[in-house]
Amino acid sequence: MFRPLRPYQAAVDAAVAVLFALVSLPYELNTSTSSSYDIGPVSAIPVVLLMAGALGLRRYSPGLALGVAWLGAIVQMGFGRGPGFADIAIFAVLFATAAYGSRLVFWLGFTSVIVGSGTITIYLFRWAFVGSGALSDVPTLIFVLLAALFALGLSWTAGALVRTAMRARANRAAQSRAEEQTVAEQERTRIARDMHDIVAHSLAVIIAQSDGARYAAASDPEAQAAALGTISSTARSALSDVRLLLTQLRHSQAEGPQPTLADLEQLYAQVRAAGVELRVDVDPAPRGEVAASVQLSVYRILQEALTNALRHGAPTGVDVSLAWHPDRVDLRVRNDVAPVPDGAERRTGGHGLIGMRERAQLIGGRLDAAAADGVFTVEASLPTGAASENPDPLERSAR
């Protein structure tokens, strides 16, 4: 029923009400009456106070302001007073009921337009008839009714238009907030996916190298030193990538390059340094420039697939094949599955597989990952031509 107003709005409304009362009171004191209950110019005071009060309450409580305005009109008619300057407040109140009122107050204002027009017409007809009889003919009665409907209806319609404009603005603001939240959620998902790829791969290499260094500590000090060097370089690389992601979290536009096809050799070297026999076949090779989003997706999918092979694969090695066709790139990673120790359960899914599928779907591709006959295979087909012509948000971020 009551709308929250800012302090300056409440002060302005109160000042307007006081100023309106001071201006309208002299006019109302000079307005004649036609009632047998006439108490002189004093009858103008309650009318002015009620109309000024309705004017001051119009934004704070449109429904209450409408009720006060009706009370003022009833008091005015009760004293037999004719139309006066104070009646201007009615137009502002009707405007407020349509612009700021609740649904009930909105329609009460519309009803007041119709009922008020009829009441004004009947009252003016009676008041003028008692006074001079000038408005005693029917055409004049109809004219007064139409004029009252037009004047009151115009105020209410103007408020309804303002209400529609405010709702449209609120809808646009809500839509804008929803779009911003969607973009932020997509960005958080992308950063979480990158974080998983970086940390999971780096930790898998570090764990493998740490185990190798521990076993070679006594028999092969040189192998131990090489393993520790690999651990150090892998940790530094992972730390650099994590810092880049943290930069993306702190700023709307991140600075720094994303992995490309040129970084695959370093990825292969890390896997081989972990003691995995890696066989890579690229046929045919890419022709021309490849879209940044495709390069990033290929790198991250290979990174996650090799990480899974390093963690869960048998020591028989990993086969990687890349086929760059004019419109797509076909990717396959195959490795034997390590046997599960007695009493342990094999994990059938995780964030890594979900992240790989999401990366493929982001650029309109597909990815399948499954184990059959002791061999785990990851196959992906990623479009290249469409991604180059219509870069997606992931490509723009990589750029």
JOQUIVEN-V74592 format. One record per run of one state. SS is the DSSP state (alpha for helix, beta for strand, coil for the rest). FROM is the first residue (numbers start at 1). LEN is the number of residues. If there is no record, write none. Layout:
ss from len
SS FROM LEN
SS FROM LEN
This chain:
ss from len
coil 1 6
alpha 7 23
coil 30 3
beta 33 1
coil 34 6
alpha 40 18
coil 58 4
alpha 62 17
coil 79 2
beta 81 1
coil 82 3
alpha 85 16
coil 101 2
alpha 103 29
coil 132 6
alpha 138 78
coil 216 5
alpha 221 30
coil 251 10
alpha 261 13
coil 274 4
beta 278 5
coil 283 9
alpha 292 21
beta 313 12
coil 325 3
beta 328 10
coil 338 13
alpha 351 12
coil 363 3
beta 366 7
coil 373 2
beta 375 9
coil 384 1
alpha 385 5
coil 390 3
alpha 393 6
coil 399 1
